């Protein structure tokens, strides 16, 4: 089958005013400066209505046709960057105040990707193991998850005590509990798992991925991520690890290895 040669030169040159209309006003000054620098590389480039540049011209490194082809791409890039910058984008504890953990590295700042469902993060697809859902949000602040509704956390809850808000949202999204049982109370979550959902307490040696770890009876809750090679239970949940004491999702290798914990399993 015969193939046609691909041309990178446009049939007509897009003029600067036509390109400017697609660029945010806040970025037009940058675009004008970059266009000036392009023309300094090749003074022959302009804004004529058509291009007669030939690919056989060996005397110029950049001809007007090539520049005209690149300017719309630059325009689109500036527009994309402007939109992206408009969206801002640990282990630890909850009400017990304990911040002994191993997961603080890599946590995003509080304003990370704050926005709504139309922002840079789409909601997590429902279904699957609760730990898998939690792991997809590792490093995210509780505030950003609430803002984006990646999982259905309640608005208006203090970002210092979001552990049950996050854990129950993950359990709802995984299909382990109905949406009506979403709660911001560790005690309520524990009671409903045991008394309404058929969960039961198991020994630490039987903990598995997706189980729920209740700390201090009603103080803190996280999801079991895995058991390491030394038999230590690693958790993942919303923990107080950010610089202002607010919460972000991270892994926690110490909390579940104390005495005052209960492992609940479906």
N, C-alpha and C positions, 0 to 999 in steps of 0.2 A: 504494500500500500504506500503510495507516495505521500510524503509529509511536506508540510509547508514550513518555511523558515519562520522562526518566531522573531518578531520585531519588538524592541523595547522602547521605540520612539512613538509618541502619540501622533495621531493624524493631525490634531490641532493642538496648539499650545494653550493651556489654561492661564488666563491672565491673573495678575496678582489680586485685583479686586474680587474676582470670582473665588479665589482661594480664601481670601480674608473672611468672607461671609460665613465660612464653616469653622472659624477659629474663635474660641472664647475671647472676649474683649481683654481679659486679664493676661492673655498670652500673645496678643498681636504685636506688642513691642518686641518680644523675643523673636517672633517670626520675621519681622522686618529686618532685624539685625542679622539673622542667619541668611536671609535672602541677599542682603548687601554683601556678606562675606562670600556667598556663592558667586556673585557677579564679579567680585574681585579676583576670583580664581580664573574666570573666563569672561573678560570684559565684553565679548561679543554677544553674550546672552542678553535677551530682552524679553519683551512681553508682546511680541507680534502675534497676529491672529493665526498664523500657520507656521509650520516648521519645514525648512528646506535643508536642514542639516543632513549631511551624508555620513554614513558609517565608515566611509573610506577616507575621511579627512584625518590625516595622520598628524597634522601640525598642532592640534589642540587636544588637551587631555580630557576636557569636558566640553561638549558642544551645547548649544542652546536647547536642542531637542532633549538631550539627556537631563539637563537641569529642569526643563519643563515637566518631564516625567517624574522627577524626584520631588518637586515642590508639593504636589498634592499628597504624596506619601508623607512628607514632613508635616503637612497640615493635619492629616489624620492622626499622626503620632502625637502632635501637640494636643489635639482635642482629647485623645485617649488618656494622655498623662494628666491633663487638667481634671478629667472626670475621676481618675483613680485617686488623685491627691485630695479630692473633695471628700472622700470617705476615709475617716481615720481608723485607721486601725487603732516544779513546785511540790511537794506534798505539804502537809501541814495540818491545820486544825480548823475547828469551827468554834462553837461556844466554849469549849474547854480551854481555849487560848494556847494550846500546845502547838508549837511550830517546828518540832523536831521531825525532819523529813529529808528526803533525798532528791526531790523533784523540782527544785527551784529554777534550774537552768532552762533558758529558752522560753520563759514566760513572756507573752506579748504585753505591751503597756495597756493601761486601762482603756484608752480610747481606740484600741485596735478595732478597725472595721465597724465602728459604731454606725448604725443605720437601720434599715428595715429589710424586709424580705427581698427587696429589689437591689440590695447592695452587693458587695463582692462575695458574700457567702450565701449559698442556697441552703435551705433547711435540709437536715440530715434525712435520708430516706428511712422510713420506718421499718421495723423488723430486724431480727438478728440478735446476737448476744449483747446484753447491756454494756459489757466491757468494750466491745467493738465500737459501739456508738460513742462511748466516753472517750476512747482513744483517738477518734477522729477530731475531737475538740481539744486535745492536749495542747497546753500552752496558751489557750484562750482565756481572757478574763471573764469572770461571771457577768460583768456589765455588758461586754460585747455579745455574749451569747443571748442574754435577755433582749438586747436591742435588735439582734438579727433573727431571733427566734429559731436558731439552728435546731434546738429542741425546745419544747414548750415550757420554758421556765416562766414563773409568774413575775409580772412587773411589780414594782413598789416594795420589794423585799430588800432589806439592808444587804449590801454586797459584802458584809463581814460575816453573815450567817446564812449563806446560800447553799449549804451542803445538802439539806433535804430537798430543797427546791430543784437542785441539779440532779440528785440521785433519783428522785421520783419521776422527773421529766425523762430521764434516760430509760427508766423502767417502763414508762408509758410508751415511749417510741419503740421500744423493743417488743412490745406486745405482752409483757409480763403482767402488767396491771392495767385496768381501764383508766381512761382520762379522768373519770370522776374521782379517782383515788389519788390524784396528784395532791401532794401536801408539802407544806414548808416546815413541818414538825417531825423531828426524828422519832419521837415517841409514837406519833400517829402512824408514821410509815411502818415502824416495827410492829405495832399492834395489828394493822390491817394485813400485812404480809402473813402474820402468824394465824390470825383469826378469820380472815376473809378469803385469802388467796391460796391457802393450803401449803404455805411454806413451813419449814421446820428448822430447828437449830441443829447444827452439826458440829462435830469437833474440828479443830483446826487442821488436823491431819486429813480431813475429808473436804477441805475447801477447794472449790474449783472456780474457774473463770466465769464471771457473771453473778456469783453469789454476792450477798450484801453483808457488809461488816458494820455492826452497830457498836459504837464506842461509848463506854460509861453509862449504858442504859438508855440515855436520851440526849447525849451531848453532841455526838457527831456521827456521820454516816458516809461511807464510801463503798465503791464497787470493787470486788476482788478482781484484780487483773491477771495475776498468775502466782504460782508458787515457785520460788527460785531453787537452784540446785542444792542450796543449804537448808531447804525446807521452810524458808521465811516467806510469809505471805506478802505480796506486793499489791497495794491498792491503787485505785485511780478515782479521783473525785475532786470536788471543789474545795480548795484549801486556802488558808490565810497566808499567802506567800508573797504578795506584792508589797512594795515598799511602804505603802500607807496602811498595811494590814488587811487590805481587802483581798478577795479570793480570785483564784484562777484554777483551771483544771490541770492537774499534774499527778504524777505517780508518787507513791508514798511507801517506803520500804520498812518503816519502823512502827507505825501506829498499831497495826494488827498483830504485832508480835509481843504485846503486853498482856496482862491478865484480865483487864476490864473490858474485854471485847466479846461479842457474840457473832457467830457466823450463821446467817440465815440462807437456806438453800431451797430452791423450788422443788 
